Amino acid sequence: MRGDVELPDILQETYLESENPYTGMARALRVELELAGARIMETSEQATAVLRVISERSENRILSVGSTGRASEYELFDEVVFSLSDTEGNIVIKPQKLRMIRDLVFDETQLLGKIEEAEQIHVKMRRDLARQIMSRINAGLRQQ
């Protein structure tokens, strides 16, 4: 069992700011925040904090090519830059970058299954990154 991340008081009512508020990294953060007991607010004026997803990137890179000239191994890459501010706009956690990389052996005879597997790995990496963001926020607040 994974340990739950403690929800800092400042995140009790969080406004999540992202270019894509219902997909990708924002979706993973929304789930993690709600699991920790936070309420996701519709506007920043209602919130105790603003968690910004400044940028996010998700890629599949070819690592190796088989004898047929087709990719046989991919590197799955997810990266996020986030920051946290209070409702007055004061930066509480300066922008930080987190990234995660996983390898995927690709068998072209199982094309559809491997495409689905790659997407599931990306979803899991974003969930893991969301947990890391929560941990970083906790650690950053303790240092203040």
N, C-alpha and C positions, 0 to 999 in steps of 0.2 A: 504494500500500500504506500502510495505517495503521501507525504505530509502535506496538510493543508497550509496554504499561505495565509498568515494573519493579515487581516484587513486594517490598515492604518485609519485613524479617525478621519483624516483629510479625504479619504476615498469613499466615505459612506454614501455620498451622493455625487457621482462623477458624471461629468459631461465628456463624452468621447468624441474627439475631433479628428476626422480622417477624410481624405478624398473619397474613399469607398467605405462609408460607415457600416455597411451590412455584409461585407465580404472580406475575405483575406484576413489580415492581421487584426483589423477592427472587430471582426466577428469573434475571433479567438479571444481577444481581450474582453469583449462583452460577456462571453460565457464565463471566463475566469473571474471577472469582477462579480458577476451575479452569484456564482457558486460560493464566493467568499462573503457574500452578504451585502454587497453594494447595490445601490439603486442607480440605474443609468438614467440620467436626466435628459430631457428634450432640448433644453437650452442651457447655456453656460451661466445665465443669471440665476437659475434654480440650484446650481451645483455648489459643492464645497471645494471642488477641484476640477481642473481641465487637463485631461490626459490626451496629449497630441501624438498621433502617428504622423510624424513629419514626412517619412518616406518608407516605402517597403519595396522589396524586390524578390522575385521568385523565378528561378531559372533551372533549366536542365542543360548541363554541358556534357559533351561527349568526352569520355575519359579514354576509351580504347575502341579500336576498330578491329573486327574479325577478318578472317581470310577472304570473305566475300565482299569486303569493302564497306560493310554496314556496321553501325555502332553496336558494340556488344556490352558496353558498360557506360553508365551515365553518372555524373555527379549532380545531385539535387541540392540546390542552394536556396536558402531563404535568409533575408536580411531585413532588419527594421531599425529605424531611428525614431526615438520617442523622447518626449519631455513632459514634465508635469509642472503646472502652475496653479496658483490659488485663483480665486475669483476676481481679484484685483489685477491679475496679469503678472504678478511677481513670480519669477521662476523659482520653483521649489527643487526640482531636479533638472539640471542642465541636460541638453540633448546628449543622448548616449546611443551608441550603435551596438546591436547584437546580431550575430549571425550563426547559422547552423548549416552544416554540410553532411549529407549522407550519400553513400554510393548505392547504385542499383545495377545489378547484372541484368542485361536485357536479352531476352530470347525472342527473336522475331517470329518464331512459330506460335508464340503465345502473346501476340501483339496487343489485343484488347485487354487481356488480364494484366499485362505489364503497364499499360497506360493507366489503368485503374489503380494499380499498386503504387505507381509514381504519385498520383494525385493524393492517395491516402497517406503516403509518407509526407507530402507537403502539408497536409492538414495536421498531422501529428507534430511536425516541426513547428508550425505556427502556434499550436497549443503549448508546446514546450517553451517557445519564445515568450508567450504571454505570461507563463508562470515565472520565467526569468525576469521579466519586466516587473512583476509584482514583488519579487524578491529584491531586485535592485532598488525599487522605491522604498521598501521597508528598511533596507540597509542605509540608503541615503538619508532617510528621515532620522534614523538613530544617530547618525554622525553630526547632525545639526544641533 
